[in-house]
Amino acid sequence: MNQVSQIKYVGGCMDTPVLKERGQREVFCGLTGIIWLHRKIQDAFFLVVGSRTCAHLLQSAAGVMIFAEPRFGTAILEEKDLAGMADAHDELDREVEALLSRRPDIKQLFLVGSCPSEVIKLDLSRAAERLTKLYAPAVRVLNYSGSGIETTFTQGEDACLASMVPVLEGSNNSSITKELILVGALPDVVEDQFLKLLNELGISNIKTLPANSKNHAPTIGPNTCFALVQPFLGDTAEALESRGAKRIVAPFPFGEQGTTAWLQAIATEFGIESSKFENVTNAPRSRARKALEAAASLLNGKTVFFFPDSQLEIPLARFLVNECGMTAIEIGSPYVHKSIIGPDLSLIKKGPIISEGQDVDLQLSRCRESKPDITVCGLGLANPLEGEGLTTKWAIELVFTPVHGYEQAGDLAGLFSRPIKRREVLKL
């Protein structure tokens, strides 16, 4: 049985019926997660087994030539591979041999599936097992899918982290001392802030997933707890729970409210006294509230409409509604995992449509009819909507920008207030 903390979240939009749409959608594929993961995991290389289109996507997203970046690249599937005229496994083995002989610093190699490799049913899990045996113990070879057929934008990170869980070592910790894993890739500055706050609370036995190297990877034992920092890590959470780790259920740490609730859930799990919690968090909470004031004054009373993109939508809507005074018209998300984002849903006042998946034409009609003050959507929809007179915010920017925690609360609000302010200035 999966273990979760005992804090219960009820009310709000938790029992709002979810509008489930299954039509044409406008999202990036999971390959884009490589852009932040390769920076986070310093001894890893991400080898996409795909087409030249995959290479161009990564080149565009990263802003560099594909082979100029030292820790990701593409093993190109040519026409003969796709037509079955060549043994794709032999071709892949040669690519990997050439890569590892040229780059002895690689300790973790991820074989990343794509739409082309999925279409020809290339068994990358078998390839990873074979190559792990060949290059062990120097290199660990793992695989996951970033295919647009199987994954949306941020699911690439979920698939990557979930692939790492089965190979994490077991913990030798048989004492009552609890171990905490922070799960999800964060900018270093944000991660350092969280670690500092947790250490001040008296929680020091902390690891992160992903770690910056294989040698610093967390272990899992009977006293391991974990807290998600990103709401799109459903598969990773399930994999950790299957190994006996206990999930700490909490809202996600966006803004002062979310960060406090997230830290409080961890503190409760670790038996931290309320007086100590208040002493540690009072100053950063005050800074966050003050930083929010200017941006929130521009957002108060405004309406927001979320198209599904990153799975950050529900926690961000909670932040905008509760801390910035906005009204959410519709909150669309690629997936609505209530076991994960339930705490945030419970804190959103009933009223908005909660939608899962997408039928883009239907959702566009609802958006145009409601005429929101700001629309959060993908790049493919932003320019047409701007052309129609709607103010938009690129959803992808919310993934690449440091937005978690107390110190980033004002910056997060500013990402939404600036487009509105710009539109008002243009109207003048």
C-alpha positions as CSV (number, residue, x, y, z in Angstrom):
1,M,0.0,0.0,0.0
2,N,1.3,3.5,-0.9
3,Q,2.3,5.6,2.1
4,V,1.3,9.3,2.3
5,S,1.4,11.8,5.1
6,Q,-1.8,12.1,7.1
7,I,-2.6,15.8,6.4
8,K,-6.0,15.9,4.6
9,Y,-7.0,18.6,2.1
10,V,-10.8,19.0,1.3
11,G,-13.1,21.6,-0.1
12,G,-12.5,24.2,-2.8
13,C,-12.4,22.7,-6.3
14,M,-11.6,19.2,-5.1
15,D,-15.1,17.9,-6.0
16,T,-15.6,20.1,-9.1
17,P,-16.3,17.8,-12.0
18,V,-13.4,17.7,-14.4
19,L,-14.2,18.5,-18.0
20,K,-12.2,15.8,-19.9
21,E,-11.4,16.7,-23.5
22,R,-9.8,14.3,-26.0
23,G,-9.2,16.1,-29.3
24,Q,-6.5,18.0,-31.1
25,R,-3.9,19.5,-28.7
26,E,-1.2,22.1,-28.8
27,V,1.8,21.1,-26.7
28,F,5.5,20.4,-27.0
29,C,6.8,16.9,-26.7
30,G,8.7,15.5,-23.7
31,L,12.1,15.9,-25.4
32,T,12.2,19.5,-24.3
33,G,12.8,18.4,-20.7
34,I,16.4,17.6,-21.7
35,I,17.1,21.4,-21.9
36,W,16.9,21.8,-18.1
37,L,17.8,18.2,-17.1
38,H,21.2,18.2,-18.8
39,R,22.2,21.2,-16.9
40,K,21.1,19.7,-13.6
41,I,22.7,16.3,-13.9
42,Q,26.3,17.1,-14.5
43,D,27.7,13.7,-15.3
44,A,24.9,12.6,-17.7
45,F,24.5,12.6,-21.4
46,F,21.1,12.5,-23.2
47,L,21.2,10.7,-26.5
48,V,17.9,11.2,-28.4
49,V,17.3,8.3,-30.7
50,G,15.3,10.2,-33.3
51,S,15.1,12.1,-36.5
52,R,16.6,15.4,-37.7
53,T,13.4,17.0,-36.6
54,C,14.2,16.0,-33.1
55,A,17.7,17.5,-33.4
56,H,16.3,20.7,-34.8
57,L,13.8,20.9,-31.9
58,L,16.6,20.7,-29.3
59,Q,18.8,23.0,-31.2
60,S,16.0,25.6,-31.3
61,A,15.0,25.2,-27.7
62,A,18.6,25.3,-26.4
63,G,19.7,28.1,-28.7
64,V,22.9,26.3,-29.7
65,M,24.1,23.9,-32.4
66,I,23.1,20.4,-31.5
67,F,26.6,18.9,-31.3
68,A,28.1,22.1,-29.8
69,E,26.3,21.4,-26.5
70,P,28.5,18.9,-24.6
71,R,25.9,16.7,-22.9
72,F,23.1,16.0,-25.3
73,G,22.8,15.0,-28.9
74,T,20.8,13.0,-31.4
75,A,21.5,9.6,-32.9
76,I,19.8,10.2,-36.3
77,L,17.5,7.6,-37.6
78,E,17.9,7.6,-41.4
79,E,15.5,6.4,-44.0
80,K,17.1,2.9,-44.1
81,D,16.6,2.6,-40.3
82,L,12.9,3.6,-40.5
83,A,12.4,1.2,-43.5
84,G,13.9,-1.7,-41.6
85,M,16.8,-2.0,-44.0
86,A,19.4,-1.7,-41.2
87,D,19.7,-3.2,-37.8
88,A,18.9,-0.1,-35.6
89,H,20.4,-1.8,-32.5
90,D,23.8,-2.3,-34.3
91,E,23.7,1.4,-35.4
92,L,22.9,2.5,-31.9
93,D,25.7,0.5,-30.4
94,R,28.2,2.1,-32.7
95,E,26.9,5.6,-31.8
96,V,27.2,4.8,-28.1
97,E,30.7,3.3,-28.5
98,A,31.9,6.4,-30.4
99,L,30.3,8.8,-27.8
100,L,31.7,7.1,-24.7
101,S,35.2,6.7,-26.2
102,R,35.2,10.4,-26.9
103,R,33.6,11.4,-23.6
104,P,35.0,9.4,-20.6
105,D,33.4,11.9,-18.2
106,I,29.9,10.5,-18.9
107,K,28.8,8.4,-16.0
108,Q,25.0,8.2,-16.8
109,L,23.8,7.8,-20.4
110,F,20.1,8.3,-21.1
111,L,18.7,6.7,-24.3
112,V,15.7,8.9,-25.0
113,G,13.0,7.6,-27.2
114,S,11.2,9.8,-29.8
115,C,8.3,9.5,-32.2
116,P,10.4,7.8,-34.9
117,S,11.9,5.3,-32.6
118,E,8.5,4.6,-31.1
119,V,7.0,4.1,-34.6
120,I,9.5,1.5,-35.6
121,K,9.2,-0.1,-32.1
122,L,12.9,0.2,-31.3
123,D,13.3,-1.5,-27.9
124,L,15.5,1.0,-26.0
125,S,15.0,-0.8,-22.7
126,R,16.7,-3.9,-24.1
127,A,19.4,-1.7,-25.6
128,A,19.9,0.0,-22.2
129,E,20.2,-3.3,-20.4
130,R,22.7,-4.6,-23.0
131,L,24.8,-1.5,-22.9
132,T,24.8,-1.3,-19.1
133,K,26.3,-4.7,-18.9
134,L,28.9,-3.8,-21.6
135,Y,30.0,-0.5,-19.9
136,A,29.4,-1.3,-16.2
137,P,30.4,-0.1,-13.7
138,A,31.9,3.0,-15.3
139,V,28.6,4.0,-17.1
140,R,25.0,3.4,-16.2
141,V,22.7,3.4,-19.2
142,L,19.0,4.2,-18.7
143,N,16.2,4.8,-21.1
144,Y,12.9,6.7,-21.1
145,S,10.5,8.1,-23.7
146,G,10.2,11.7,-24.7
147,S,8.1,10.9,-27.7
148,G,5.3,13.3,-28.6
149,I,3.1,10.3,-29.1
150,E,3.5,9.3,-25.5
151,T,4.5,12.5,-23.6
152,T,3.6,16.1,-23.3
153,F,6.0,19.0,-22.4
154,T,7.1,18.3,-18.8
155,Q,6.4,14.6,-18.9
156,G,9.9,14.1,-20.2
157,E,11.3,15.0,-16.8
158,D,8.8,12.6,-15.1
159,A,9.8,9.8,-17.4
160,C,13.5,10.5,-16.8
161,L,13.3,10.6,-13.0
162,A,11.0,7.5,-12.9
163,S,13.7,5.6,-14.9
164,M,16.2,6.4,-12.2
165,V,14.2,5.1,-9.3
166,P,14.6,1.4,-9.8
167,V,18.4,1.7,-9.8
168,L,18.7,3.8,-6.6
169,E,20.5,1.9,-3.9
170,G,18.7,0.8,-0.8
171,S,19.5,2.7,2.4
172,N,21.3,1.1,5.3
173,N,19.5,3.5,7.7
174,S,17.8,1.2,10.2
175,S,17.5,3.9,12.9
176,I,14.5,6.1,13.5
177,T,16.2,9.0,11.7
178,K,14.1,10.0,8.7
179,E,15.6,10.8,5.3
180,L,14.1,13.4,3.0
181,I,14.3,13.5,-0.8
182,L,13.2,16.6,-2.7
183,V,11.9,15.4,-6.0
184,G,12.1,17.5,-9.2
185,A,14.6,19.6,-11.0
186,L,14.9,23.1,-9.6
187,P,17.3,26.0,-10.5
188,D,20.3,25.8,-8.2
189,V,19.5,29.1,-6.5
190,V,16.0,27.8,-5.5
191,E,17.2,24.4,-4.4
192,D,19.8,26.1,-2.2
193,Q,17.1,28.3,-0.6
194,F,14.9,25.3,0.2
195,L,17.9,23.4,1.6
196,K,18.8,26.3,3.8
197,L,15.3,26.7,5.2
198,L,15.0,23.0,5.9
199,N,18.4,22.9,7.6
200,E,17.3,25.8,9.8
201,L,14.2,23.9,10.7
202,G,16.5,21.1,11.9
203,I,16.1,18.7,8.9
204,S,19.6,17.9,7.5
205,N,19.4,14.4,6.1
206,I,18.3,15.6,2.7
207,K,19.0,14.5,-0.9
208,T,17.6,15.6,-4.2
209,L,16.3,13.7,-7.2
210,P,17.8,14.3,-9.7
211,A,21.2,14.7,-8.0
212,N,24.0,16.5,-9.8
213,S,25.9,13.2,-10.2
214,K,25.5,9.5,-9.9
215,N,27.7,9.5,-6.7
216,H,25.3,11.9,-5.0
217,A,22.1,10.0,-5.8
218,P,19.7,9.4,-2.9
219,T,19.1,6.1,-1.3
220,I,15.7,4.6,-0.4
221,G,15.0,2.8,2.9
222,P,12.2,2.2,5.4
223,N,12.6,5.8,6.8
224,T,12.7,7.6,3.5
225,C,10.1,10.4,2.9
226,F,9.9,12.5,-0.2
227,A,8.3,15.8,-1.2
228,L,7.5,16.8,-4.8
229,V,8.6,20.2,-5.9
230,Q,6.9,19.9,-9.4
231,P,3.3,18.8,-10.0
232,F,4.0,16.8,-13.1
233,L,5.9,13.9,-11.5
234,G,3.1,11.3,-11.1
235,D,5.1,8.4,-12.5
236,T,8.1,9.3,-10.4
237,A,6.0,9.5,-7.2
238,E,4.4,6.1,-8.0
239,A,7.9,4.6,-8.5
240,L,9.2,5.9,-5.2
241,E,6.2,4.7,-3.3
242,S,6.5,1.3,-4.9
243,R,9.9,1.1,-3.3
244,G,8.5,2.0,0.1
245,A,9.2,5.7,0.3
246,K,6.5,7.8,2.0
247,R,5.1,10.8,0.1
248,I,4.5,14.0,1.9
249,V,1.3,15.5,0.5
250,A,1.2,19.3,0.3
251,P,0.4,22.2,-2.0
252,F,3.3,23.2,-4.3
253,P,5.7,25.9,-3.2
254,F,4.5,28.8,-5.4
255,G,4.1,32.1,-3.6
256,E,4.0,32.7,0.2
257,Q,0.9,30.5,0.8
258,G,2.1,27.5,-1.2
259,T,5.7,27.6,0.1
260,T,4.5,27.9,3.7
261,A,2.1,25.0,3.3
262,W,4.7,22.9,1.6
263,L,7.3,23.6,4.3
264,Q,4.7,23.0,7.0
265,A,3.8,19.6,5.7
266,I,7.5,18.6,5.8
267,A,7.9,20.1,9.2
268,T,4.9,18.2,10.5
269,E,6.2,14.9,9.1
270,F,9.5,15.5,10.9
271,G,8.0,16.6,14.2
272,I,9.2,20.2,14.1
273,E,7.7,22.4,16.8
274,S,5.4,25.2,15.6
275,S,7.4,27.8,17.4
276,K,10.5,26.9,15.6
277,F,8.7,26.8,12.3
278,E,7.4,30.3,12.9
279,N,10.8,31.6,13.8
280,V,12.5,30.2,10.7
281,T,9.8,31.2,8.2
282,N,8.6,34.6,9.5
283,A,11.2,36.7,7.8
284,P,11.1,35.1,4.4
285,R,7.3,35.0,4.5
286,S,7.2,38.8,5.2
287,R,9.6,39.4,2.3
288,A,7.4,37.3,0.0
289,R,4.3,39.2,1.0
290,K,6.0,42.6,0.5
291,A,7.4,41.6,-2.9
292,L,3.9,40.5,-4.0
293,E,2.3,43.8,-3.2
294,A,3.2,45.8,-6.4
295,A,2.4,43.1,-8.9
296,A,-0.7,41.9,-7.1
297,S,-2.2,45.4,-7.2
298,L,-2.1,45.2,-11.0
299,L,-3.6,41.7,-11.0
300,N,-6.3,42.1,-8.4
301,G,-9.8,41.8,-10.0
302,K,-8.4,40.6,-13.3
303,T,-9.4,37.3,-15.0
304,V,-7.1,34.5,-16.2
305,F,-7.6,31.5,-18.5
306,F,-5.2,28.6,-18.6
307,F,-4.7,26.3,-21.6
308,P,-3.1,22.9,-20.8
309,D,0.7,22.8,-21.2
310,S,3.0,22.1,-18.3
311,Q,0.8,20.7,-15.5
312,L,1.8,23.7,-13.4
313,E,-1.6,25.3,-14.2
314,I,-3.5,24.3,-11.1
315,P,-0.9,25.4,-8.5
316,L,-0.3,28.6,-10.4
317,A,-4.0,29.3,-10.5
318,R,-4.2,28.8,-6.8
319,F,-1.4,31.3,-6.4
320,L,-3.0,33.9,-8.7
321,V,-6.4,33.5,-7.1
322,N,-5.5,33.5,-3.5
323,E,-2.4,35.7,-3.4
324,C,-3.0,38.1,-6.3
325,G,-6.7,38.5,-6.2
326,M,-7.4,37.2,-9.7
327,T,-10.4,35.2,-10.9
328,A,-9.8,32.0,-12.8
329,I,-12.2,31.3,-15.6
330,E,-10.8,28.0,-16.8
331,I,-7.8,26.0,-15.5
332,G,-6.8,23.5,-18.2
333,S,-4.1,20.9,-17.6
334,P,-2.8,18.0,-19.7
335,Y,-3.5,15.7,-16.7
336,V,-5.4,16.3,-13.4
337,H,-3.8,13.9,-10.8
338,K,-5.9,14.7,-7.8
339,S,-3.7,12.7,-5.6
340,I,-0.9,15.1,-6.4
341,I,-2.5,18.5,-7.0
342,G,-5.5,17.9,-4.7
343,P,-4.1,20.2,-2.0
344,D,-3.9,23.1,-4.5
345,L,-7.3,22.3,-5.9
346,S,-8.8,22.3,-2.4
347,L,-7.5,25.9,-1.8
348,I,-9.1,27.3,-5.0
349,K,-12.6,28.7,-4.4
350,K,-15.2,27.0,-6.5
351,G,-16.1,28.7,-9.7
352,P,-13.6,28.0,-12.5
353,I,-13.9,25.2,-15.1
354,I,-11.3,22.5,-14.4
355,S,-10.4,20.8,-17.7
356,E,-8.1,17.9,-18.5
357,G,-6.6,17.2,-21.9
358,Q,-7.6,19.4,-24.8
359,D,-9.8,19.9,-27.8
360,V,-8.1,23.0,-28.9
361,D,-11.0,24.4,-31.1
362,L,-13.5,24.0,-28.3
363,Q,-11.2,25.5,-25.7
364,L,-10.4,28.4,-28.0
365,S,-14.1,29.1,-28.4
366,R,-14.5,29.2,-24.6
367,C,-11.5,31.5,-24.3
368,R,-12.7,33.9,-26.9
369,E,-16.2,34.0,-25.4
370,S,-14.9,34.8,-21.9
371,K,-12.3,37.4,-23.0
372,P,-9.9,37.0,-20.1
373,D,-7.5,39.7,-19.0
374,I,-4.6,37.3,-19.5
375,T,-4.4,33.9,-21.2
376,V,-1.7,31.4,-20.3
377,C,-0.9,29.2,-23.3
378,G,1.7,27.6,-25.5
379,L,3.7,29.4,-28.2
380,G,1.6,28.1,-31.0
381,L,-1.5,29.8,-29.6
382,A,0.0,33.0,-28.2
383,N,0.6,35.0,-31.3
384,P,-2.8,34.3,-32.9
385,L,-4.6,35.2,-29.7
386,E,-2.5,38.4,-29.4
387,G,-3.5,39.2,-32.9
388,E,-7.1,39.0,-31.8
389,G,-6.5,41.4,-29.0
390,L,-6.0,39.0,-26.1
391,T,-3.1,39.4,-23.6
392,T,-1.1,36.2,-23.3
393,K,1.6,34.7,-21.2
394,W,3.9,32.0,-22.6
395,A,3.5,28.9,-20.5
396,I,7.0,27.7,-21.3
397,E,8.5,30.7,-19.5
398,L,7.0,29.5,-16.3
399,V,9.1,26.3,-16.5
400,F,12.4,27.9,-17.4
401,T,12.2,30.8,-14.9
402,P,12.9,30.4,-11.2
403,V,9.4,30.7,-9.7
404,H,9.4,28.5,-6.6
405,G,9.8,29.6,-3.0
406,Y,9.5,32.8,-0.9
407,E,12.2,34.8,-2.6
408,Q,10.8,34.3,-6.1
409,A,7.1,35.1,-5.2
410,G,7.3,38.7,-6.5
411,D,9.0,37.6,-9.7
412,L,6.3,35.0,-10.3
413,A,3.6,37.6,-9.9
414,G,5.5,39.9,-12.2
415,L,5.5,37.3,-15.0
416,F,1.7,37.8,-15.1
417,S,1.4,41.5,-14.3
418,R,3.9,42.7,-16.9
419,P,1.9,41.5,-19.9
420,I,-1.2,43.2,-18.5
421,K,0.7,46.4,-17.8
422,R,2.2,46.4,-21.3
423,R,-1.3,46.0,-22.9
424,E,-2.6,48.9,-20.8
425,V,0.3,51.1,-21.9
426,L,-0.3,50.2,-25.6
427,K,-3.9,51.1,-25.3
428,L,-2.9,54.6,-24.2
